Amino acid sequence: MFHLPFDLYPLLRPFLFSLDPETAHKLAIASIKWGIFPITKVHKEDVLRTSIGGIDFEHPIGLAAGFDKQAEIIQQTFKLGFSFTEVGGVTPLPQTGNPRPRMFRIANAKAVINRFNFNSIGFNACLRRFQAWHDSTTRGLRPVVGINIAKGDHCADDAEAYILGLTKFAPYVRFVTLNVSCPNEPGARSLEGKDKLKELLRRVKQAHESLTIKPLLFVKISPDQTEEQARDIAEVALASGIDGMIVGNTTATRPASVSSSVAKERGGLSGKPLFEMSTKILGAMYRLTEGKIPLIGCGGVFSGADAYAKIRAGASLVQIYTAMVFEGPCVVATITDELAALLKRDGFASVSEAVGADFKKRS
């Protein structure tokens, strides 16, 4: 394994963009796995340090689920500069997902549409990779890794699928995310309904309490929420005792900025066009939960200003994915540098001071 001393991505991007997006993604995973990328140096600044649920983060920028679906680059992720990563989504049994093509770039909008429907190696194969990673790292130096659990196509009992994943991965991860909002999984978003979500979280939380090792429990919700739906989710979340919410998943809508003919493709949209709507629902969820539940902002973050807007809207942490497709791995260092400058400019001593600043200002 070797690491390049400079960022090769601007030179590689035209070649990668000439390929089918899924093929290009596989090449990107392979290059990261084998070290064909520069080690990203993120400046350690006190203003960027933050924590949620007793877990400390050197900075608030993490890698969202969907990039490392099969737990192939758990350790290498942190050489890209991320402070945490979320593997998956992973399903109970292996499944191939939808037929190809199932991933589409919209280059002029810096957006991606996917309809994978959880192509996954399944819990057991993924667990073996986690165990190998776990055994190869020193406990005190083990970075923050989470797992995104999906119910999959073959499980009749939704709660049992999530409970099984929680139980299997709890010894190896710092957080478990219940993905109840993927637009590509049949019936998944029905789990966001008030009664179904309430019962699901009751059963999963009960299983969580019985564990010896208890990772943080997150729920990932859709940005496609009405005010009433958001209010219902907030009410259930507050009553359930979950540790956080990821806001949000990809969108089934097509914002006006997406004018490409590719926009007609079925699937979940991510990237820049998602930023405004996902930040709006993030702010609504912060307001509705009165800041009592940590939120992780996800959707359309490409710059430090984008990350700062998420934080001011109510996010304690921020995740990126599509920015990696268009800007390459060095984007993490750019975002953190810009974010630190913005926090200092506005007189914040830490990320936590800035969380929900827009809501607090209006109040």
Short mmCIF file of the C-alpha atoms (twelve columns), coordinates in Angstrom:
data_MODEL
# 
_entry.id   MODEL 
# 
loop_
_atom_site.group_PDB 
_atom_site.id 
_atom_site.type_symbol 
_atom_site.label_atom_id 
_atom_site.label_alt_id 
_atom_site.label_comp_id 
_atom_site.label_asym_id 
_atom_site.label_seq_id 
_atom_site.Cartn_x 
_atom_site.Cartn_y 
_atom_site.Cartn_z 
_atom_site.pdbx_PDB_model_num 
ATOM 1   C CA . MET A 1   0.000   0.000   0.000   1 
ATOM 2   C CA . PHE A 2   1.233   3.515   -0.793  1 
ATOM 3   C CA . HIS A 3   -0.135  7.018   -0.567  1 
ATOM 4   C CA . LEU A 4   0.257   9.773   -3.136  1 
ATOM 5   C CA . PRO A 5   1.799   13.065  -1.951  1 
ATOM 6   C CA . PHE A 6   -0.718  15.175  -3.909  1 
ATOM 7   C CA . ASP A 7   -4.377  15.229  -4.898  1 
ATOM 8   C CA . LEU A 8   -4.764  13.227  -8.081  1 
ATOM 9   C CA . TYR A 9   -8.551  13.532  -8.217  1 
ATOM 10  C CA . PRO A 10  -8.816  16.591  -10.523 1 
ATOM 11  C CA . LEU A 11  -6.791  14.636  -13.089 1 
ATOM 12  C CA . LEU A 12  -8.795  11.444  -12.614 1 
ATOM 13  C CA . ARG A 13  -12.246 13.022  -12.610 1 
ATOM 14  C CA . PRO A 14  -12.689 13.285  -16.427 1 
ATOM 15  C CA . PHE A 15  -11.809 9.602   -16.747 1 
ATOM 16  C CA . LEU A 16  -14.102 8.562   -13.881 1 
ATOM 17  C CA . PHE A 17  -16.954 10.650  -15.272 1 
ATOM 18  C CA . SER A 18  -16.591 8.894   -18.629 1 
ATOM 19  C CA . LEU A 19  -17.504 5.633   -16.895 1 
ATOM 20  C CA . ASP A 20  -20.826 4.329   -15.674 1 
ATOM 21  C CA . PRO A 21  -21.259 5.938   -12.216 1 
ATOM 22  C CA . GLU A 22  -21.439 2.603   -10.380 1 
ATOM 23  C CA . THR A 23  -18.264 1.369   -12.058 1 
ATOM 24  C CA . ALA A 24  -16.545 4.655   -11.183 1 
ATOM 25  C CA . HIS A 25  -17.645 4.274   -7.559  1 
ATOM 26  C CA . LYS A 26  -16.188 0.771   -7.386  1 
ATOM 27  C CA . LEU A 27  -12.897 2.101   -8.747  1 
ATOM 28  C CA . ALA A 28  -12.944 4.865   -6.131  1 
ATOM 29  C CA . ILE A 29  -13.484 2.328   -3.332  1 
ATOM 30  C CA . ALA A 30  -10.645 0.181   -4.694  1 
ATOM 31  C CA . SER A 31  -8.263  3.149   -4.913  1 
ATOM 32  C CA . ILE A 32  -9.035  4.166   -1.340  1 
ATOM 33  C CA . LYS A 33  -8.653  0.559   -0.203  1 
ATOM 34  C CA . TRP A 34  -5.220  0.264   -1.755  1 
ATOM 35  C CA . GLY A 35  -4.002  3.704   -0.774  1 
ATOM 36  C CA . ILE A 36  -3.988  5.365   -4.194  1 
ATOM 37  C CA . PHE A 37  -4.945  8.729   -2.724  1 
ATOM 38  C CA . PRO A 38  -3.246  11.433  -0.666  1 
ATOM 39  C CA . ILE A 39  -3.546  11.216  3.107   1 
ATOM 40  C CA . THR A 40  -5.698  14.227  3.957   1 
ATOM 41  C CA . LYS A 41  -4.350  16.423  6.733   1 
ATOM 42  C CA . VAL A 42  -7.195  18.100  8.568   1 
ATOM 43  C CA . HIS A 43  -6.004  20.904  10.812  1 
ATOM 44  C CA . LYS A 44  -6.818  20.179  14.436  1 
ATOM 45  C CA . GLU A 45  -8.485  23.231  15.893  1 
ATOM 46  C CA . ASP A 46  -10.212 23.500  19.251  1 
ATOM 47  C CA . VAL A 47  -13.110 25.408  17.672  1 
ATOM 48  C CA . LEU A 48  -13.982 22.308  15.615  1 
ATOM 49  C CA . ARG A 49  -14.014 19.826  18.486  1 
ATOM 50  C CA . THR A 50  -17.445 18.610  19.509  1 
ATOM 51  C CA . SER A 51  -19.196 15.710  21.201  1 
ATOM 52  C CA . ILE A 52  -22.574 14.006  21.338  1 
ATOM 53  C CA . GLY A 53  -23.733 11.178  23.561  1 
ATOM 54  C CA . GLY A 54  -20.386 10.970  25.301  1 
ATOM 55  C CA . ILE A 55  -18.457 10.511  22.045  1 
ATOM 56  C CA . ASP A 56  -15.767 13.080  21.189  1 
ATOM 57  C CA . PHE A 57  -15.115 14.207  17.610  1 
ATOM 58  C CA . GLU A 58  -12.086 16.179  16.420  1 
ATOM 59  C CA . HIS A 59  -14.390 17.944  13.984  1 
ATOM 60  C CA . PRO A 60  -18.039 17.516  12.938  1 
ATOM 61  C CA . ILE A 61  -17.594 16.181  9.379   1 
ATOM 62  C CA . GLY A 62  -18.313 12.495  8.729   1 
ATOM 63  C CA . LEU A 63  -18.879 10.185  5.779   1 
ATOM 64  C CA . ALA A 64  -22.534 9.358   5.176   1 
ATOM 65  C CA . ALA A 65  -23.951 5.893   4.653   1 
ATOM 66  C CA . GLY A 66  -24.036 4.712   1.056   1 
ATOM 67  C CA . PHE A 67  -20.393 5.338   0.222   1 
ATOM 68  C CA . ASP A 68  -18.864 2.338   2.000   1 
ATOM 69  C CA . LYS A 69  -21.866 0.029   1.703   1 
ATOM 70  C CA . GLN A 70  -19.991 -3.224  2.238   1 
ATOM 71  C CA . ALA A 71  -17.500 -2.245  4.994   1 
ATOM 72  C CA . GLU A 72  -14.553 -2.345  2.583   1 
ATOM 73  C CA . ILE A 73  -12.680 0.775   3.715   1 
ATOM 74  C CA . ILE A 74  -13.498 1.222   7.396   1 
ATOM 75  C CA . GLN A 75  -10.003 2.234   8.530   1 
ATOM 76  C CA . GLN A 76  -8.948  3.939   5.299   1 
ATOM 77  C CA . THR A 77  -11.870 6.365   5.589   1 
ATOM 78  C CA . PHE A 78  -10.082 8.191   8.376   1 
ATOM 79  C CA . LYS A 79  -7.012  8.801   6.210   1 
ATOM 80  C CA . LEU A 80  -9.342  10.939  4.087   1 
ATOM 81  C CA . GLY A 81  -9.791  13.245  7.068   1 
ATOM 82  C CA . PHE A 82  -13.247 12.228  8.294   1 
ATOM 83  C CA . SER A 83  -13.901 12.252  12.040  1 
ATOM 84  C CA . PHE A 84  -16.473 9.456   11.770  1 
ATOM 85  C CA . THR A 85  -17.992 7.133   9.193   1 
ATOM 86  C CA . GLU A 86  -21.273 5.302   8.741   1 
ATOM 87  C CA . VAL A 87  -21.090 1.957   6.941   1 
ATOM 88  C CA . GLY A 88  -24.037 0.532   5.006   1 
ATOM 89  C CA . GLY A 89  -26.983 0.357   4.599   1 
ATOM 90  C CA . VAL A 90  -26.734 -3.296  5.406   1 
ATOM 91  C CA . THR A 91  -29.621 -5.761  5.166   1 
ATOM 92  C CA . PRO A 92  -30.201 -8.973  7.172   1 
ATOM 93  C CA . LEU A 93  -29.670 -11.245 4.157   1 
ATOM 94  C CA . PRO A 94  -27.550 -10.676 1.052   1 
ATOM 95  C CA . GLN A 95  -29.464 -9.012  -1.769  1 
ATOM 96  C CA . THR A 96  -28.434 -7.745  -5.187  1 
ATOM 97  C CA . GLY A 97  -30.726 -4.720  -5.303  1 
ATOM 98  C CA . ASN A 98  -32.238 -3.344  -8.482  1 
ATOM 99  C CA . PRO A 99  -30.825 -4.138  -11.937 1 
ATOM 100 C CA . ARG A 100 -28.284 -1.801  -13.509 1 
ATOM 101 C CA . PRO A 101 -28.163 0.993   -14.495 1 
ATOM 102 C CA . ARG A 102 -29.203 2.255   -11.073 1 
ATOM 103 C CA . MET A 103 -26.966 5.274   -10.465 1 
ATOM 104 C CA . PHE A 104 -27.001 8.478   -12.531 1 
ATOM 105 C CA . ARG A 105 -24.887 11.636  -12.416 1 
ATOM 106 C CA . ILE A 106 -26.314 15.084  -13.104 1 
ATOM 107 C CA . ALA A 107 -23.017 16.875  -13.543 1 
ATOM 108 C CA . ASN A 108 -24.338 20.400  -14.173 1 
ATOM 109 C CA . ALA A 109 -26.334 20.243  -10.909 1 
ATOM 110 C CA . LYS A 110 -23.665 18.362  -8.921  1 
ATOM 111 C CA . ALA A 111 -26.271 15.750  -8.090  1 
ATOM 112 C CA . VAL A 112 -26.693 11.992  -8.183  1 
ATOM 113 C CA . ILE A 113 -29.777 9.806   -8.494  1 
ATOM 114 C CA . ASN A 114 -29.608 6.241   -7.248  1 
ATOM 115 C CA . ARG A 115 -32.082 3.388   -7.058  1 
ATOM 116 C CA . PHE A 116 -29.842 0.661   -5.667  1 
ATOM 117 C CA . ASN A 117 -32.438 -0.647  -3.184  1 
ATOM 118 C CA . PHE A 118 -29.735 -1.842  -0.805  1 
ATOM 119 C CA . ASN A 119 -27.326 -4.012  -2.741  1 
ATOM 120 C CA . SER A 120 -25.839 -5.608  0.358   1 
ATOM 121 C CA . ILE A 121 -23.593 -8.506  1.346   1 
ATOM 122 C CA . GLY A 122 -25.847 -9.044  4.369   1 
ATOM 123 C CA . PHE A 123 -25.314 -8.869  8.122   1 
ATOM 124 C CA . ASN A 124 -23.056 -11.906 8.526   1 
ATOM 125 C CA . ALA A 125 -20.543 -11.075 5.787   1 
ATOM 126 C CA . CYS A 126 -20.439 -7.441  6.873   1 
ATOM 127 C CA . LEU A 127 -20.001 -8.505  10.489  1 
ATOM 128 C CA . ARG A 128 -16.921 -10.560 9.593   1 
ATOM 129 C CA . ARG A 129 -15.342 -7.451  8.067   1 
ATOM 130 C CA . PHE A 130 -16.135 -5.468  11.213  1 
ATOM 131 C CA . GLN A 131 -14.621 -8.184  13.376  1 
ATOM 132 C CA . ALA A 132 -11.434 -8.236  11.282  1 
ATOM 133 C CA . TRP A 133 -11.166 -4.439  11.512  1 
ATOM 134 C CA . HIS A 134 -11.909 -4.524  15.231  1 
ATOM 135 C CA . ASP A 135 -9.214  -7.140  15.875  1 
ATOM 136 C CA . SER A 136 -6.629  -5.185  13.867  1 
ATOM 137 C CA . THR A 137 -7.034  -1.891  15.736  1 
ATOM 138 C CA . THR A 138 -6.084  -0.771  19.210  1 
ATOM 139 C CA . ARG A 139 -9.057  -0.082  21.461  1 
ATOM 140 C CA . GLY A 140 -7.931  3.370   22.569  1 
ATOM 141 C CA . LEU A 141 -7.157  4.430   18.990  1 
ATOM 142 C CA . ARG A 142 -10.307 3.007   17.411  1 
ATOM 143 C CA . PRO A 143 -12.111 5.769   15.477  1 
ATOM 144 C CA . VAL A 144 -15.856 6.482   15.530  1 
ATOM 145 C CA . VAL A 145 -17.637 4.032   13.243  1 
ATOM 146 C CA . GLY A 146 -21.373 3.426   12.912  1 
ATOM 147 C CA . ILE A 147 -23.597 1.059   10.960  1 
ATOM 148 C CA . ASN A 148 -26.713 1.858   8.938   1 
ATOM 149 C CA . ILE A 149 -29.327 -0.906  9.200   1 
ATOM 150 C CA . ALA A 150 -32.054 -1.482  6.602   1 
ATOM 151 C CA . LYS A 151 -34.899 -3.981  6.834   1 
ATOM 152 C CA . GLY A 152 -34.255 -5.490  3.398   1 
ATOM 153 C CA . ASP A 153 -36.550 -7.377  1.060   1 
ATOM 154 C CA . HIS A 154 -36.804 -10.685 2.919   1 
ATOM 155 C CA . CYS A 155 -37.825 -9.767  6.464   1 
ATOM 156 C CA . ALA A 156 -41.542 -9.821  7.269   1 
ATOM 157 C CA . ASP A 157 -41.111 -8.253  10.709  1 
ATOM 158 C CA . ASP A 158 -39.597 -4.778  10.353  1 
ATOM 159 C CA . ALA A 159 -38.602 -4.418  13.999  1 
ATOM 160 C CA . GLU A 160 -36.943 -7.840  14.097  1 
ATOM 161 C CA . ALA A 161 -34.673 -6.871  11.205  1 
ATOM 162 C CA . TYR A 162 -33.449 -3.771  13.035  1 
ATOM 163 C CA . ILE A 163 -33.142 -5.607  16.366  1 
ATOM 164 C CA . LEU A 164 -31.075 -8.353  14.735  1 
ATOM 165 C CA . GLY A 165 -28.715 -5.803  13.213  1 
ATOM 166 C CA . LEU A 166 -28.452 -3.859  16.454  1 
ATOM 167 C CA . THR A 167 -27.626 -7.013  18.417  1 
ATOM 168 C CA . LYS A 168 -25.017 -8.281  15.951  1 
ATOM 169 C CA . PHE A 169 -23.125 -5.024  15.463  1 
ATOM 170 C CA . ALA A 170 -23.410 -3.474  18.945  1 
ATOM 171 C CA . PRO A 171 -19.993 -4.732  20.156  1 
ATOM 172 C CA . TYR A 172 -18.210 -3.210  17.161  1 
ATOM 173 C CA . VAL A 173 -19.745 0.215   16.526  1 
ATOM 174 C CA . ARG A 174 -20.302 3.483   18.364  1 
ATOM 175 C CA . PHE A 175 -23.710 4.118   16.819  1 
ATOM 176 C CA . VAL A 176 -26.431 2.219   14.974  1 
ATOM 177 C CA . THR A 177 -28.718 4.011   12.527  1 
ATOM 178 C CA . LEU A 178 -32.190 2.706   11.766  1 
ATOM 179 C CA . ASN A 179 -32.805 3.585   8.131   1 
ATOM 180 C CA . VAL A 180 -36.568 4.058   7.910   1 
ATOM 181 C CA . SER A 181 -36.551 6.492   4.991   1 
ATOM 182 C CA . CYS A 182 -34.938 5.095   1.847   1 
ATOM 183 C CA . PRO A 183 -37.119 6.030   -1.169  1 
ATOM 184 C CA . ASN A 184 -35.874 2.969   -3.075  1 
ATOM 185 C CA . GLU A 185 -36.905 0.303   -0.577  1 
ATOM 186 C CA . PRO A 186 -40.562 -0.720  -0.985  1 
ATOM 187 C CA . GLY A 187 -42.560 0.288   2.065   1 
ATOM 188 C CA . ALA A 188 -39.595 1.775   3.931   1 
ATOM 189 C CA . ARG A 189 -40.966 5.293   4.201   1 
ATOM 190 C CA . SER A 190 -44.235 4.000   5.613   1 
ATOM 191 C CA . LEU A 191 -42.191 3.297   8.759   1 
ATOM 192 C CA . GLU A 192 -41.995 7.065   9.305   1 
ATOM 193 C CA . GLY A 193 -45.726 7.145   9.996   1 
ATOM 194 C CA . LYS A 194 -46.460 8.033   13.616  1 
ATOM 195 C CA . ASP A 195 -47.957 4.760   14.823  1 
ATOM 196 C CA . LYS A 196 -45.532 2.488   12.956  1 
ATOM 197 C CA . LEU A 197 -42.498 4.504   14.025  1 
ATOM 198 C CA . LYS A 198 -43.668 4.593   17.624  1 
ATOM 199 C CA . GLU A 199 -44.044 0.802   17.788  1 
ATOM 200 C CA . LEU A 200 -40.799 0.201   15.904  1 
ATOM 201 C CA . LEU A 201 -38.781 2.415   18.244  1 
ATOM 202 C CA . ARG A 202 -40.456 0.935   21.311  1 
ATOM 203 C CA . ARG A 203 -39.358 -2.574  20.358  1 
ATOM 204 C CA . VAL A 204 -35.872 -1.591  19.199  1 
ATOM 205 C CA . LYS A 205 -35.287 0.566   22.276  1 
ATOM 206 C CA . GLN A 206 -36.370 -2.335  24.502  1 
ATOM 207 C CA . ALA A 207 -33.800 -4.568  22.792  1 
ATOM 208 C CA . HIS A 208 -31.204 -1.806  23.075  1 
ATOM 209 C CA . GLU A 209 -31.693 -1.564  26.842  1 
ATOM 210 C CA . SER A 210 -30.985 -5.279  27.217  1 
ATOM 211 C CA . LEU A 211 -27.543 -5.029  25.592  1 
ATOM 212 C CA . THR A 212 -24.346 -5.087  27.622  1 
ATOM 213 C CA . ILE A 213 -22.651 -2.730  25.146  1 
ATOM 214 C CA . LYS A 214 -25.011 0.030   24.077  1 
ATOM 215 C CA . PRO A 215 -24.075 2.012   20.961  1 
ATOM 216 C CA . LEU A 216 -25.922 5.270   20.363  1 
ATOM 217 C CA . LEU A 217 -29.219 4.722   18.573  1 
ATOM 218 C CA . PHE A 218 -30.010 7.022   15.633  1 
ATOM 219 C CA . VAL A 219 -32.933 7.190   13.211  1 
ATOM 220 C CA . LYS A 220 -32.481 8.430   9.634   1 
ATOM 221 C CA . ILE A 221 -35.487 10.315  8.292   1 
ATOM 222 C CA . SER A 222 -36.537 11.668  4.918   1 
ATOM 223 C CA . PRO A 223 -36.302 15.340  3.906   1 
ATOM 224 C CA . ASP A 224 -39.682 14.896  2.165   1 
ATOM 225 C CA . GLN A 225 -41.748 15.755  5.229   1 
ATOM 226 C CA . THR A 226 -44.797 17.952  5.603   1 
ATOM 227 C CA . GLU A 227 -45.022 20.083  8.740   1 
ATOM 228 C CA . GLU A 228 -47.522 17.618  10.214  1 
ATOM 229 C CA . GLN A 229 -45.308 14.610  9.453   1 
ATOM 230 C CA . ALA A 230 -42.276 16.351  10.938  1 
ATOM 231 C CA . ARG A 231 -44.274 17.159  14.068  1 
ATOM 232 C CA . ASP A 232 -45.317 13.514  14.442  1 
ATOM 233 C CA . ILE A 233 -41.733 12.270  14.021  1 
ATOM 234 C CA . ALA A 234 -40.446 14.799  16.544  1 
ATOM 235 C CA . GLU A 235 -43.095 13.763  19.065  1 
ATOM 236 C CA . VAL A 236 -42.264 10.065  18.685  1 
ATOM 237 C CA . ALA A 237 -38.523 10.695  18.785  1 
ATOM 238 C CA . LEU A 238 -38.748 12.696  21.994  1 
ATOM 239 C CA . ALA A 239 -40.857 10.029  23.683  1 
ATOM 240 C CA . SER A 240 -38.727 7.100   22.479  1 
ATOM 241 C CA . GLY A 241 -35.418 8.060   24.067  1 
ATOM 242 C CA . ILE A 242 -33.343 7.687   20.901  1 
ATOM 243 C CA . ASP A 243 -29.921 9.326   20.905  1 
ATOM 244 C CA . GLY A 244 -30.131 11.252  17.654  1 
ATOM 245 C CA . MET A 245 -31.621 11.727  14.192  1 
ATOM 246 C CA . ILE A 246 -29.967 11.958  10.807  1 
ATOM 247 C CA . VAL A 247 -31.745 14.550  8.648   1 
ATOM 248 C CA . GLY A 248 -32.043 13.441  6.041   1 
ATOM 249 C CA . ASN A 249 -31.978 10.767  3.413   1 
ATOM 250 C CA . THR A 250 -32.166 11.259  -0.359  1 
ATOM 251 C CA . THR A 251 -35.282 12.876  -1.802  1 
ATOM 252 C CA . ALA A 252 -37.866 11.385  -4.127  1 
ATOM 253 C CA . THR A 253 -38.700 14.904  -5.351  1 
ATOM 254 C CA . ARG A 254 -36.957 16.781  -8.144  1 
ATOM 255 C CA . PRO A 255 -36.121 20.392  -7.199  1 
ATOM 256 C CA . ALA A 256 -36.372 22.996  -9.961  1 
ATOM 257 C CA . SER A 257 -32.588 23.224  -10.230 1 
ATOM 258 C CA . VAL A 258 -32.514 19.676  -11.635 1 
ATOM 259 C CA . SER A 259 -33.287 20.275  -15.284 1 
ATOM 260 C CA . SER A 260 -31.305 17.439  -16.822 1 
ATOM 261 C CA . SER A 261 -33.133 14.703  -18.722 1 
ATOM 262 C CA . VAL A 262 -31.646 12.303  -16.168 1 
ATOM 263 C CA . ALA A 263 -33.991 13.842  -13.577 1 
ATOM 264 C CA . LYS A 264 -36.788 11.652  -14.944 1 
ATOM 265 C CA . GLU A 265 -35.001 8.569   -13.613 1 
ATOM 266 C CA . ARG A 266 -36.673 6.934   -10.627 1 
ATOM 267 C CA . GLY A 267 -34.700 6.938   -7.367  1 
ATOM 268 C CA . GLY A 268 -33.374 9.068   -4.543  1 
ATOM 269 C CA . LEU A 269 -31.689 12.377  -5.391  1 
ATOM 270 C CA . SER A 270 -28.625 13.592  -3.494  1 
ATOM 271 C CA . GLY A 271 -26.230 16.485  -3.965  1 
ATOM 272 C CA . LYS A 272 -26.480 20.265  -4.195  1 
ATOM 273 C CA . PRO A 273 -30.204 20.450  -5.132  1 
ATOM 274 C CA . LEU A 274 -31.003 18.672  -1.849  1 
ATOM 275 C CA . PHE A 275 -29.266 21.251  0.339   1 
ATOM 276 C CA . GLU A 276 -32.048 23.810  0.770   1 
ATOM 277 C CA . MET A 277 -34.891 21.374  1.455   1 
ATOM 278 C CA . SER A 278 -32.855 19.131  3.760   1 
ATOM 279 C CA . THR A 279 -31.623 22.137  5.748   1 
ATOM 280 C CA . LYS A 280 -35.179 23.437  6.045   1 
ATOM 281 C CA . ILE A 281 -36.469 20.153  7.515   1 
ATOM 282 C CA . LEU A 282 -33.379 20.001  9.743   1 
ATOM 283 C CA . GLY A 283 -34.252 23.414  11.183  1 
ATOM 284 C CA . ALA A 284 -37.880 22.361  11.638  1 
ATOM 285 C CA . MET A 285 -36.817 19.216  13.487  1 
ATOM 286 C CA . TYR A 286 -34.513 21.218  15.762  1 
ATOM 287 C CA . ARG A 287 -37.374 23.583  16.549  1 
ATOM 288 C CA . LEU A 288 -39.905 20.802  17.088  1 
ATOM 289 C CA . THR A 289 -37.597 18.846  19.396  1 
ATOM 290 C CA . GLU A 290 -36.480 22.065  21.141  1 
ATOM 291 C CA . GLY A 291 -32.860 21.029  20.602  1 
ATOM 292 C CA . LYS A 292 -33.272 18.076  22.985  1 
ATOM 293 C CA . ILE A 293 -32.180 15.431  20.469  1 
ATOM 294 C CA . PRO A 294 -28.802 15.696  18.686  1 
ATOM 295 C CA . LEU A 295 -29.239 16.046  14.935  1 
ATOM 296 C CA . ILE A 296 -26.841 15.029  12.177  1 
ATOM 297 C CA . GLY A 297 -27.244 17.183  9.073   1 
ATOM 298 C CA . CYS A 298 -26.931 15.439  5.725   1 
ATOM 299 C CA . GLY A 299 -27.763 16.570  2.217   1 
ATOM 300 C CA . GLY A 300 -25.993 18.789  -0.304  1 
ATOM 301 C CA . VAL A 301 -22.953 19.813  1.751   1 
ATOM 302 C CA . PHE A 302 -20.057 20.837  -0.507  1 
ATOM 303 C CA . SER A 303 -18.342 23.631  1.448   1 
ATOM 304 C CA . GLY A 304 -17.609 24.970  4.891   1 
ATOM 305 C CA . ALA A 305 -20.444 27.464  4.420   1 
ATOM 306 C CA . ASP A 306 -22.845 24.591  3.727   1 
ATOM 307 C CA . ALA A 307 -21.715 22.744  6.855   1 
ATOM 308 C CA . TYR A 308 -21.988 25.945  8.889   1 
ATOM 309 C CA . ALA A 309 -25.563 26.470  7.669   1 
ATOM 310 C CA . LYS A 310 -26.455 22.954  8.802   1 
ATOM 311 C CA . ILE A 311 -24.942 23.596  12.219  1 
ATOM 312 C CA . ARG A 312 -26.712 26.929  12.620  1 
ATOM 313 C CA . ALA A 313 -29.970 25.204  11.628  1 
ATOM 314 C CA . GLY A 314 -29.501 22.646  14.415  1 
ATOM 315 C CA . ALA A 315 -26.963 19.998  13.410  1 
ATOM 316 C CA . SER A 316 -24.383 18.836  15.929  1 
ATOM 317 C CA . LEU A 317 -22.592 16.789  13.253  1 
ATOM 318 C CA . VAL A 318 -22.605 16.918  9.441   1 
ATOM 319 C CA . GLN A 319 -22.246 14.135  6.870   1 
ATOM 320 C CA . ILE A 320 -21.177 14.291  3.231   1 
ATOM 321 C CA . TYR A 321 -21.252 11.857  0.322   1 
ATOM 322 C CA . THR A 322 -21.984 13.404  -3.082  1 
ATOM 323 C CA . ALA A 323 -19.307 16.061  -2.552  1 
ATOM 324 C CA . MET A 324 -16.804 13.196  -2.667  1 
ATOM 325 C CA . VAL A 325 -18.068 12.279  -6.144  1 
ATOM 326 C CA . PHE A 326 -17.602 15.762  -7.587  1 
ATOM 327 C CA . GLU A 327 -14.776 17.234  -5.512  1 
ATOM 328 C CA . GLY A 328 -12.769 14.191  -4.408  1 
ATOM 329 C CA . PRO A 329 -11.447 13.184  -0.977  1 
ATOM 330 C CA . CYS A 330 -9.544  16.415  -0.294  1 
ATOM 331 C CA . VAL A 331 -12.906 18.180  0.087   1 
ATOM 332 C CA . VAL A 332 -12.906 17.183  3.782   1 
ATOM 333 C CA . ALA A 333 -9.909  19.398  4.548   1 
ATOM 334 C CA . THR A 334 -11.435 22.272  2.569   1 
ATOM 335 C CA . ILE A 335 -14.738 22.035  4.445   1 
ATOM 336 C CA . THR A 336 -13.136 21.903  7.889   1 
ATOM 337 C CA . ASP A 337 -10.783 24.820  7.159   1 
ATOM 338 C CA . GLU A 338 -13.655 26.974  5.894   1 
ATOM 339 C CA . LEU A 339 -15.900 25.952  8.776   1 
ATOM 340 C CA . ALA A 340 -13.282 26.850  11.387  1 
ATOM 341 C CA . ALA A 341 -12.860 30.295  9.814   1 
ATOM 342 C CA . LEU A 342 -16.623 30.927  9.834   1 
ATOM 343 C CA . LEU A 343 -17.032 29.856  13.465  1 
ATOM 344 C CA . LYS A 344 -14.192 32.179  14.518  1 
ATOM 345 C CA . ARG A 345 -15.531 35.036  12.403  1 
ATOM 346 C CA . ASP A 346 -18.846 34.928  14.231  1 
ATOM 347 C CA . GLY A 347 -17.289 34.642  17.663  1 
ATOM 348 C CA . PHE A 348 -18.125 30.997  18.419  1 
ATOM 349 C CA . ALA A 349 -15.637 29.170  20.617  1 
ATOM 350 C CA . SER A 350 -16.916 25.757  19.564  1 
ATOM 351 C CA . VAL A 351 -19.271 23.934  17.220  1 
ATOM 352 C CA . SER A 352 -21.701 23.281  20.073  1 
ATOM 353 C CA . GLU A 353 -22.097 27.034  20.666  1 
ATOM 354 C CA . ALA A 354 -23.223 27.476  17.055  1 
ATOM 355 C CA . VAL A 355 -25.716 24.589  16.993  1 
ATOM 356 C CA . GLY A 356 -29.193 26.005  16.374  1 
ATOM 357 C CA . ALA A 357 -27.919 29.589  16.325  1 
ATOM 358 C CA . ASP A 358 -30.455 30.623  13.693  1 
ATOM 359 C CA . PHE A 359 -33.361 29.328  15.774  1 
ATOM 360 C CA . LYS A 360 -31.989 30.897  18.948  1 
ATOM 361 C CA . LYS A 361 -31.585 34.209  17.164  1 
ATOM 362 C CA . ARG A 362 -35.211 34.193  15.994  1 
ATOM 363 C CA . SER A 363 -36.411 33.191  19.452  1 
# 
